[in-house]
């Protein structure tokens, strides 16, 4: 059994692939797994640890902003990178002969799925967000089935869609006690814990906002702040000036959390502050945690705002848009959740009900059964 994964190369594409790969290996330890697409060194190492053979290819995307640089980059991508990526992936798959392609979507999977279609290889697609991007709209034409994360996903035909949720990685620290988790995270106080979930790249505007109200937050909360590699140095310097000596032990600034650390931070938290990417939402939901989502307003097809409100409408979260993100309003909303045991419990219960922890297993089983028909 040869299964080839394709994706854009970001964490939102790679983490679900890792989760599905693990489930496929549980079903069939002899399965051969491959990844074809663009991927940086961090995610390259992550895929390698799962014994996935990687073939990097060129790819490109269409930028929708109209400055000169974007126009030049679009021309290069359309005329050089994407055609070259199609040739690379075609030759690789021609000799490899995979049984099926699982596309996590994104611009990086376009050359691979075009080549797969030309070679008549069955293609399955997973869409994380309510509003698909242009790449996945294009890929959906080739897909036999489309696995979706949210009910009422836009654009795709209902006949092709299978609602499964967003695959998440289940780490081996899931059975740690709360005290063991706090020890690993170096939690020192008994204050409620806020986890600012910034992703591997962080979020500059969310980071800046947290700094604005950091002294006020630390009076009542212990904070785990994943800020991203690019922001870590500047934030650590600013935080040093902002935080009184007696509150220093309540602030944990981290550039990047590995899988175990991320699980610990989520599970230890009383409330999570996050953007509204599908991966983050389903990680939060799986842990059954209360949350405040701050959708990225520039996200393609406004998908983060749509994701956030779909989750909040279920009763699992609160949404604060950037235009309403003021210190007093934010603090009021956080304290409102923490001080109301009933409100927090309701959000936690709704989050658990929304989660779909078997998503990766369902997809892996579906692919396995398809190949063994």
C-alpha positions in Angstrom: 0.0 0.0 0.0 1.5 3.3 -1.2 -0.2 6.5 0.0 1.1 9.9 -1.2 0.3 13.0 0.8 0.2 16.5 -0.7 -0.1 19.9 1.1 0.9 23.5 1.2 3.7 22.9 3.6 2.5 25.0 6.6 1.6 23.6 10.0 -2.1 23.7 9.2 -1.3 21.2 6.4 1.4 19.1 8.0 -0.1 18.4 11.4 -3.2 16.7 10.0 -1.1 14.7 7.7 1.0 13.5 10.6 -2.1 12.5 12.5 -3.5 10.6 9.6 -0.1 8.9 8.9 0.0 7.6 12.4 -3.5 6.1 12.1 -2.6 4.5 8.8 0.5 2.9 10.4 -1.7 1.5 13.2 -4.0 -0.1 10.7 -1.2 -1.3 8.3 2.3 -1.1 9.7 3.7 -2.1 6.2 2.1 0.9 4.4 4.5 3.1 2.5 3.9 6.8 3.0 5.2 9.7 0.9 4.9 13.5 0.8 5.2 15.6 -2.3 5.2 19.3 -1.9 7.0 22.4 -0.5 8.0 22.0 3.1 10.4 23.9 5.4 13.0 22.3 7.6 10.9 22.2 10.8 8.1 20.3 9.1 10.5 18.2 7.0 11.9 16.8 10.2 8.4 16.2 11.6 7.4 14.2 8.5 10.7 12.2 8.6 10.0 11.2 12.2 6.8 9.6 11.0 8.8 7.6 8.4 7.3 9.5 5.5 9.5 9.8 2.4 9.6 13.4 1.2 10.0 14.8 -2.2 10.3 18.6 -2.3 9.0 20.3 -5.4 8.5 23.8 -6.7 5.1 25.4 -6.4 3.5 28.8 -6.5 0.4 30.7 -5.7 -1.7 33.6 -7.0 -1.5 36.7 -4.9 -4.6 38.9 -5.0 -3.0 42.2 -4.0 -2.0 44.5 -6.9 1.4 45.9 -6.2 4.3 45.5 -8.6 6.1 42.9 -6.6 3.0 40.7 -6.3 2.5 41.0 -10.1 6.1 39.9 -10.8 5.9 37.0 -8.3 2.6 35.9 -9.9 4.2 35.8 -13.3 7.2 33.8 -12.1 5.0 31.3 -10.2 2.5 30.8 -13.1 5.1 30.5 -15.9 8.0 28.8 -14.1 7.4 27.4 -10.6 4.0 25.7 -11.0 4.8 24.1 -14.4 8.2 22.9 -13.0 6.4 21.5 -9.9 3.9 19.7 -12.1 6.8 18.1 -14.1 8.7 17.2 -10.9 5.6 15.6 -9.3 4.6 13.8 -12.5 8.0 12.1 -13.0 8.2 11.2 -9.3 4.7 9.6 -9.3 5.1 8.0 -12.7 8.0 5.8 -11.2 6.6 5.5 -7.7 3.0 4.5 -8.7 1.2 5.4 -5.5 -2.2 3.8 -4.9 -3.9 7.0 -3.7 -3.2 10.7 -3.2 -4.5 12.4 0.0 -4.4 16.1 -0.5 -4.5 18.4 2.6 -4.9 21.3 0.1 -3.3 24.6 -0.3 -1.3 26.0 -3.1 1.5 23.5 -2.6 -0.7 20.5 -3.4 -1.8 21.9 -6.8 1.1 20.5 -8.9 0.8 17.1 -7.3 -3.0 16.7 -7.8 -2.8 17.9 -11.4 -0.1 15.2 -12.0 -2.2 12.6 -10.1 -5.2 13.3 -12.2 -3.1 13.0 -15.4 -1.9 9.6 -14.1 -5.4 8.5 -13.1 -4.5 8.1 -9.4 -7.5 8.3 -7.0 -7.5 11.6 -5.1 -9.0 12.5 -1.7 -9.1 16.0 -0.4 -9.5 17.4 3.1 -10.7 21.0 3.7 -10.1 22.5 7.1 -12.1 25.7 6.9 -15.7 26.6 6.2 -14.7 28.8 3.2 -12.3 26.9 0.9 -9.4 28.7 -0.7 -9.0 28.9 -4.5 -6.5 26.0 -4.5 -9.0 23.6 -2.9 -11.8 24.8 -5.1 -9.7 23.8 -8.0 -8.5 20.5 -6.5 -12.1 19.5 -5.6 -12.8 18.9 -9.3 -10.4 16.0 -9.2 -11.3 14.6 -5.8 -13.4 11.4 -5.4 -14.4 12.5 -1.9 -13.9 15.7 0.2 -13.5 15.3 3.9 -14.6 18.5 5.7 -14.1 19.9 9.2 -17.2 22.1 9.7 -20.8 21.5 8.9 -22.1 23.7 6.0 -18.7 24.0 4.3 -19.1 26.3 1.4 -18.7 25.7 -2.4 -18.4 21.9 -2.6 -21.2 19.6 -3.8 -22.9 17.8 -0.9 -22.6 14.5 -2.7 -18.8 14.6 -2.3 -18.5 15.9 1.2 -17.9 13.7 4.3 -17.9 15.6 7.7 -15.1 14.2 9.8 -13.6 17.3 11.6 -9.9 18.3 11.5 -7.4 15.6 12.2 -5.3 16.4 15.3 -2.2 14.7 16.8 -2.9 12.7 20.0 0.3 12.9 22.1 1.5 10.3 24.6 1.3 12.8 27.5 -2.5 12.7 27.4 -2.6 10.6 30.6 -0.4 12.9 32.7 -2.0 14.4 35.8 -2.6 18.1 36.1 0.2 18.4 38.6 2.7 16.6 36.3 1.7 18.9 33.4 2.2 22.0 35.6 5.6 20.7 36.7 6.7 20.2 33.1 5.5 23.7 32.2 7.2 25.2 35.3 3.9 26.6 36.6 4.6 28.3 39.9 1.4 29.8 41.2 -2.2 28.7 41.8 -3.7 31.4 39.6 -5.9 30.5 36.6 -3.8 29.9 33.5 -4.3 31.8 30.2 -2.6 30.2 27.1 -2.0 32.7 24.3 -1.8 30.2 21.4 0.1 32.1 18.7 1.2 29.2 16.4 4.8 28.6 15.2 4.8 32.0 13.4 3.0 33.8 16.2 0.6 36.7 15.5 2.2 40.1 15.6 -1.0 42.1 16.4 -2.2 39.6 19.1 1.3 39.7 20.6 1.3 43.5 20.7 -2.1 43.5 22.3 -1.1 41.0 25.0 1.9 43.3 25.9 -0.4 46.3 26.3 -2.4 44.6 29.1 0.3 42.2 30.4 0.8 43.8 33.9 -3.0 43.8 34.4 -3.3 40.2 33.3 -0.5 38.9 35.5 -2.2 40.2 38.6 -4.9 37.7 38.2 -3.5 35.0 35.8 -0.4 32.9 35.0 0.2 33.3 31.3 1.8 30.9 28.8 2.5 32.9 25.7 3.6 31.2 22.5 4.7 34.2 20.4 6.6 32.7 17.4 10.3 32.7 16.6 10.3 36.0 14.8 8.8 37.9 17.7 10.5 36.2 20.6 13.5 38.5 21.0 11.6 41.8 20.8 8.8 40.6 23.1 11.2 39.3 25.7 12.9 42.7 25.9 9.6 44.6 26.1 8.2 42.2 28.7 11.3 42.6 30.9 10.5 46.3 31.2 6.7 45.9 31.7 6.5 43.1 34.3 7.1 43.9 38.0 9.6 41.7 39.7 7.0 40.0 41.9 5.0 38.9 38.8 7.9 37.6 36.7 7.3 33.9 37.6 3.7 34.2 36.3 4.8 34.8 32.7 6.1 32.1 30.4 7.2 33.4 27.0 8.0 30.7 24.5 8.8 31.0 20.8 7.6 27.6 19.7 6.0 24.6 21.5 6.7 21.1 20.3 3.9 18.6 20.2 4.2 17.5 23.8 4.6 21.0 25.1 1.6 22.2 23.1 -0.6 19.5 24.6 0.6 20.4 28.0 -0.1 24.1 27.6 -3.6 23.4 26.2 -4.5 20.9 28.9 -3.2 23.1 31.8 -5.1 26.2 30.7 -8.3 27.6 32.0 -8.9 29.7 29.0 -7.1 29.9 25.6 -6.7 33.0 23.4 -6.1 32.1 19.7 -6.6 33.0 16.1 -9.3 31.0 14.4 -7.5 28.6 12.1 -9.2 25.2 12.0 -6.2 23.4 13.5 -6.3 25.7 16.6 -10.0 25.4 17.0 -10.0 21.6 16.9 -7.0 21.4 19.3 -8.9 23.6 21.7 -12.2 21.6 21.2 -10.5 18.3 21.7 -9.2 19.4 25.1 -12.6 20.8 26.1 -11.3 24.3 26.9 -13.0 27.7 27.1 -11.6 30.1 24.6 -11.6 33.5 23.0 -11.0 33.6 19.3 -9.5 36.6 17.5 -9.9 35.9 13.8 -7.3 37.2 11.3 -9.2 39.7 9.2 -7.0 39.3 6.2 -7.5 35.5 6.0 -8.4 34.2 2.5 -12.2 34.1 1.8 -12.5 35.5 5.4 -12.3 31.9 6.5 -11.1 32.6 10.0 -14.1 34.8 10.9 -16.5 32.2 9.5 -14.7 29.4 11.4 -14.8 31.5 14.6 -18.5 32.3 14.5 -19.4 28.7 13.5 -17.6 27.5 16.7 -19.0 30.4 18.8 -22.5 29.8 17.6 -22.2 26.3 19.0 -21.6 27.9 22.4 -18.0 26.8 22.7 -16.2 30.1 22.5 -16.4 33.9 22.4 -15.3 35.9 19.3 -13.6 39.3 19.5 -12.8 40.9 16.2 -9.7 43.0 16.0 -11.8 46.2 15.6 -13.3 45.5 19.0 -10.1 44.4 20.6 -9.7 47.0 23.4 -8.0 46.4 26.8 -11.1 47.0 28.9 -13.4 45.0 26.8 -10.9 42.1 26.5 -10.3 42.0 30.3 -14.0 42.1 31.0 -14.7 39.1 28.7 -11.9 37.1 30.3 -12.9 37.8 33.8 -16.5 37.1 32.9 -15.6 33.6 31.9 -13.3 32.9 34.8 -15.6 34.3 37.5 -18.6 32.4 36.1 -18.2 28.7 36.8 -21.4 27.9 35.0 -20.3 29.8 31.8 -16.9 28.2 31.7 -18.3 24.8 32.3 -20.9 25.3 29.5 -18.1 26.4 27.1 -16.0 23.4 28.0 -18.9 21.0 27.5 -19.8 22.5 24.2 -16.2 22.4 23.0 -16.1 18.7 23.8 -19.3 18.1 21.9 -18.0 20.0 18.9 -14.7 18.1 18.8 -14.1 15.1 16.6 -11.1 13.3 18.1 -11.5 10.3 15.8 -11.1 12.4 12.6 -7.7 11.0 11.6 -8.8 7.4 12.4 -11.9 7.8 10.2 -10.0 9.2 7.3 -7.3 6.5 7.6 -9.9 3.7 7.8 -11.8 5.1 4.8 -8.6 5.2 2.6 -7.6 1.7 3.8 -11.1 0.3 3.0 -11.1 2.0 -0.4 -7.8 0.4 -1.3 -9.0 -3.0 -0.2 -12.3 -3.1 -2.0 
